[in-house]
């Protein structure tokens, strides 16, 4: 889902951390419609790979995934979550309490901004 739509190569998506990550998955009628992963590093959780199927967008699924991920990270001992947000999705992250930190940059040919959310 993510690689095809975003034009990101499967090789770039495979960083070897999937087995150590916590995966949050949204399922509807037996089908996966959204996902993200969390890598917990001490008091910081790194959220990545957030994706919602095109047919399920604009229904609050991304926001719900972010809320569940924050709860999971908090319970795992994280005090904050860091992520790289694609610039077209900044409103989603802002609405869920994330703040921008730093200038826009390009990752895999896509404009991003680093963001952080306190879990305190």
N, C-alpha and C positions, 0 to 999 in steps of 0.2 A: 504494500500500500504506500508506504512512505517513499521508498526509493523511486518507484515508477513515477508517481505524481510530481515529486520534487526534482527529479532529474539527478539524483544523487546515486553514485555507483554503489552497488552492493558491497564492493571491497571497502569503500570509505565508511559504510555503515557498520561494518564488522570490526569492532575495536578490541574484541576479546574479553569484554567486561560483562556480557550478558549473564553468564552463570553466577556471578557474584552480586548482581543487581536484584532489586525488588521490582517486580513488574506489576503495574496496576492496569487492569484490563476491564473494559466495558463490554458487556455482552447483551445482545438483544435477540430474542427468538433463536437462541443457540448460535448466533453469529457474532464474531468479534467486530465491534464497530468503533472501538477506540482503545488507545493504549499509551502508556508512558513507562519510563523506567527511572528508578532512583538508585544512585550509588551513594552509600553512606560512608563518609570519611570523617570520623570523629564527630565533631559537633556540626558539621556541614553536610547537607544532602545535595547532591548534584542531580537535577532533574533533566532528562533528555528524552528524545525520541517521542515526543508527544505527537500523536496523530489521531485524527477522527475521520472515519470514512466519509467521503463526499456526500453520500445519501443521508447521513445522520447529522450533518452540520446545522448550526443555527437552532439547536434544540437544547443547549446548555450542557451537552455531554463533556465538552472540553473543560468547562468550569467545574463540573462534578468530579472529573478525573483529577484536576488540580487540588480540589478540596480533600479528596481521599488521599492523594499523595502527601499532602501537608500533614494529615493526621497520622499516616503511616510513618513519615519521617520523624515527627514529634515523638511518637511511641518508641522509635528506634534510638532516641537520644539526641537527635539533631536539634540545633537551636536556630538554624536558618537553612533556606534552600536557595541555591544558585542555579541559574540557567542561562542559556543563550536563546533569546527569543527572535524569531523571524519578525522583521519590522512590520509586516502586514498584520501580525497577530498581537501587537503591543496592547491594544485595548483589552483583549481577553486577560492578559497577565496583569495589567494595571487594575482592572476590576476585581481581581483576586488578591490584591494587596502587594504585588511585586513592584519594586522601584527600579528605575534604570540607573545604571552605574557605568559611566564611561560613554565613549563615542561609538557611533555605528561602525561596524566592521563587516567584512565579507568572509563567509565560511562556506565552502563547497559551492561558490558562485552565488550565494544567497545573502542579502543584507540582513545582519543580526544586530542586536544590542544585548549586552550583559545585563541581567536583572537579578535582584535578590529580594527575598521575603524573610522577615523575622518570624520565628515560630513561638516566640515568648508570649 
